[in-house]
Amino acid sequence: MRQRAWMALCLLLLTQMLPAQTRQWTAQQANEWYAKTGWHCGANFLPSTAINQLEMWQAETWDPVTIDRELGWAENLGMNVMRVYLHDLAWKADPSGFLQRMDDFLGIAAKHHIRILFTIFDDCWNPDAAIGRQPAPIPGVHNSGWVRSPNKAMHDDTTTYSQLEPYVKAVLQRFKNDERVWLWDLYNEPANSGYGLSSFPLLKKVFQWAWDVRPSQPVTAGVWFAEYPAINTFQLQYSDVITFHNYNDTVSMKSAIDSLQKRGRPVICTEYMARTNNSRFETHLPLLKRYQVSAINWGLVSGKSNTIFPWGSKEGTPEPALWFHDVFRKDGSPFSVAEIQVIKKVNGIQ
């Protein structure tokens, strides 16, 4: 009797932990989608003229000419997907204009046969964003101007989440059936920047808002750090497709692939390629293709983000002989001709 009561209590507690309505895809739906859409290769994209998400998306600094040119370089490599970050403040300041610029961006990408993976929330880098003119890059400092979304004050105050719900739903509702959108990454690296488990409530909220809309494209949130198993378990349990980040060597990458593919859903690497960490195109891209794990490296064109410099770089650091991220200089010349040949070969470009 006691054992049955204990089991019933455990079941009740487990049920209370789960969202009331998931509307998650089945593994079969996810695998059918992946079989249809195929293996993808691309990069995390920020135009070289933008220091962060706000400078990319605000009307005053919207730069479709640069976007068109740089996505053309990606197309020439055979890349067919870009992962692109949004920001809630850009929508709040100009909802209709922001959505129109998203639409225009998708149009430019489609011209280059590139589909888009939009990322909605992000726990990385600077805590406080503001609408308007963005700061100039700090010379030599990796991602000196990147900003979290939402701001730290809003992230830390769960009573403000009702202000984020209209943003998430407006974006998803507008593009929920748009074939130019490949995938929705709901939350980048929850728990980063020292947030820890305080990111869990917003993570659960954004999944629920996405399920309320239920876009025709898959939704996900990528696992990236093993320190918070509760967050990782939630991400893996409720993502339509499995996404992850790995900036380590091929042994680590292969271990991650083996572990994640056991879940029976498509696996996509949405961040990799940090040369000084032994995460490189020539070693990792063939591996990812072999195991049919779509591959999205960090960075396309060296620009205001300063991501050719490594994490933790200091002001005044000279350009490194071996870039950390990125593929092209602003004039379109590659950091490495040999890397270009590897990317093209894997993508079937002669």
N, C-alpha and C positions, 0 to 999 in steps of 0.2 A: 504494500500500500504506500509506504513511504517512498519507495523507488518510483512508483508511478506518479506520485505527487511531485517529486523532484523533476522528473522528466517533463511533466506538464508545465512546471514553472519555467524550466529552461526553454521550452518551445515558446511560451508566452513572451519571455524576455527577448528571444531571437526575433520573433515576429514584430515586436515593438521597435527593434533596431532597424528594420527594413522600411523603405519608403512604401507608402500606402498603395501607390500605383506606379510601376516602373515603366511600362510600355517599352521595355528594352527589346531589341531584336533577339530572336533565337539564334543559336549558333549556325543553324542551317541558313537562315536569312543572311547572316553576315558572310558566310562562305560563298553563297550564291552571288552576293554583291561583289565580292573580291574576284571571283572567277570571271565575272562579266567585265569589271573595270580594269583588271590586269595589274601587273607590277608597275609601280611608279618610281620615278627618280626625280629629285629636285632639291631645292634649297629653302632655307628660311630667308625670306625676302624683306628687305627694307631698302628703299632707293638710297643711293649714295648721298643725296642731298638732304636727307632727313636724319636727325639725331635720335629720334624716338617715334613712337606711334602717333603722338599728337602732331608732330611736324609733318608726318606723312599724310594725315587725314584732315587736318584743318584746311578750310577753304583758302586762307591766305598763303599757305605754303604747299598746297596741292600741286604736284608736278607730274602731270601725265606724260610730258615729253621724255623726261628721264626714265620714268617707269616703262614706257614703250621701248626705248632704246635698250635698257638693261634686260628686259624680258626677252628681247630679240637675241641677246647674247646667250641666254639660257636655252632658248629654242635651238640655237645652232649646236648645242651640246647634246641635244636629244632629251633634255629635261622636259617633263610634262606635268609637274606639280610644283607649287610654291606654298609654303606655310607663312601666313601673314597675320600679324597681331593687330587687333582692334583696341579701342580705348573708350571706356564709358563716358569720359568727359567730352570727347569729340562728338559723341551722339547727343549728350545733354545740351551742349552749346548750340547745336544746329541739327536737330533730328532729321529733317527732310533732306538737307544738304549732305549730311553724312551718309545716309542710305543711297543717295544718288551717286556720290563718289564711289561707294562700294560697287554699285552697278556699273559705273564707268570703268572701274578697275577690272572687273570681271570681263568686260568687253575687250579691254586691251589684252588681257591674258588669253582670252579665247582666240584672238587673232593670231596668237603665237602658239596655239594648240596646247595651252597650259591650263590645268584645272587648279582650283584654290582650296586650301585647307585654312579656314579662318580660326584664330585663337581668340577667345573672348576675355577671360580673366588671366592675370599674371601676378605672381608673388615676387618677382625678381627686381633687383637693383633699387633705384631711388624711391623713397616712400611717398613723396609728396609731389604730385603733378598739378599743373595749373594751365588753364586755357590761355592762349596768347603766345607771344614770342617765346621760343624755347632757348635755353642756354647754348652758348657755343661749346664745342667739344673742348675738353681739357687735353692738351697735347700729350699723347702717349698713354692715356688712361683708357682701358677697356670699358666700353659701354658707359661712359661718364654721364650721359644724359638720358639713359633709358629709365622709364618710370613704371611703377606698379599700377595695376588696375584691378580693383579700385584703390584709392589712396589708403594709407595706413589707418587714418582716423575712421573711415567708413568700414574698412575691413574689420576693425576691432570693435565696432558698435553694431551688434546684430539688429538693433532697431532701425537701422538705415537700409537694411537689405530690400525693403519694399520699394526703395528708390531705384534699385538696380534691376528689379524684375521687369519693368516696362522696357528698359534698354535691351535686355536679353531677348525678350519675346518679340520686340519690334524687329530686331535683326533676323531672328530665326523665321518669323512669320513672312517677312519680305522675300527671303531667299530659300524657303523650305523645299521648294520644288524646282530650284534652278540647277540645271545639269552642269553649269559651270563651276558649281561648288562641289568639291569631292568629298569633304569630310568636315565636321565641326569638332575642334578641340576646345572643350568647355573651360578648362582651367589649367594653365601652365604652371607646373611645379608647385602645387599647393604645399605649404609648410616651409617653403624657402624663406630666406631673409630673417631667420630666427622666429618665424611665426609658429612653427610646430603645429600642435593639434588645434590651435585657435583658428586654423583655416578650414577645419572639418565642417562647421555649420554652413559656410558659404559654398563649399564643394557640394554638399548634399542639396542645397537650395538650387544651384545652377543645373544640376541634373534633373531635379523635379520640374523646373521651368522648361527645360528642353523637352521633357516627356509630355508636358502640357501641350506643347506645340506639335511634337513628334514630326520633325522634318523627315523628308524622304531619304536624306543622306544619313550615314551613321554618325553617332556622337560618341565621344571618347574623352578621357583625361589620362595623360601619359604617366606611367610610373617612372620614377627617376632616382629615388633615394630610399634605402632600406630601413632607415631609422624609425619610421613611423608606420608600423605594419597595419594599424587600423585604417589609415588613409589608403595605403597600397591595396589592401583587401577590398575596400569599397570601390576603388578605381577599376580593379580587375574584375570584380563581380558584376558591375553595372555598365561598363563600356560595351558598346555594340561590337567594336573591334578593339584589339589590344594595341596600344601605342606605348613607346618607351624611349628613354634617352640613354645613351651610352657613349662616353668620351674616352674610353679606355682601349686597351689593345685587343687583338683578335681573340685571345683566350677568353677575356671577359665578355666580348661581344657574342662569341659562340655559346658561352654558358647562358647568357641572357636569352638568346634565341631558343635554345633547347628547353629552358624552363618555361618560357611564355607560350611556345607552340603546343605544349602539353594541354593547354586550356581549350584547344579545339576551335579557336577563332582566328581570323586573319591577324597577323602581327606586322606592325609598321614602326620603323624607327624614325621618329620625328626630330631627333637631334643626334648628330655624331660629327666627327671630323674636327679634331684638334691636333694639329700636326706634332707639336712638342709633347703630347700625351701618347704618342704612337697610335693615334687614330687618324688614318690617312685614306685617301681615295684608293691608292694602289693596293692596299691590303684589305680594306673593309668593303668597298663597293662590290667587288666580285663575290665576296662571301655573302653579302646581303642578297645579291641577285640569285646565287646558288640555292639559297633557302627560301626564296620568294618572299623576302621581307622588304617591303618598299622602303626606300632610303632617302631621307631628307637631311642633308648636311646643314651645318650652321654657316650662313653667310654666302652672298653671291658677289657683290661688288664692294671693294674697300671704300669707305666713305666716312661720314661723320660719326658713325658708331664706334670707330676705332677698334674693331674686333680682329684686326691683324695682330694686335697686342694681346698677350695672355691675360688671364684672370689675375688680378692683383698687381698689374703693372702700375708704375708710379709716374707722376707728372714729369714730362721731359724725356721719357724713355725713347731712345731712337728706334727707327723702323727696324724690326728684327730681320735677321737674315732668313729665318724660317718663320713665315707667317703662322699665326695661331689658327685663324679662320679665314674665310673668303677665297674667291677664285680669281676675280678680275680686278685690275686697277680701273680707275675712273675713265681712262681712255679706251678701255676694252681690251687692253693687252693682258694676257694671263700671268699670274704669279709663276706658274710652271707649265711649260708646253707639254712636258711628259704627263702631267696630271690631266690635261685636256684630252690627250690621246687615250688615256685610261677611261675617262668618263664616256667619250664618244664610242669606244669599243664596246663597253658594257651595254650602252644604249643602242648599239647596232648602227651607229653613224660612221660611214666610211670617209 
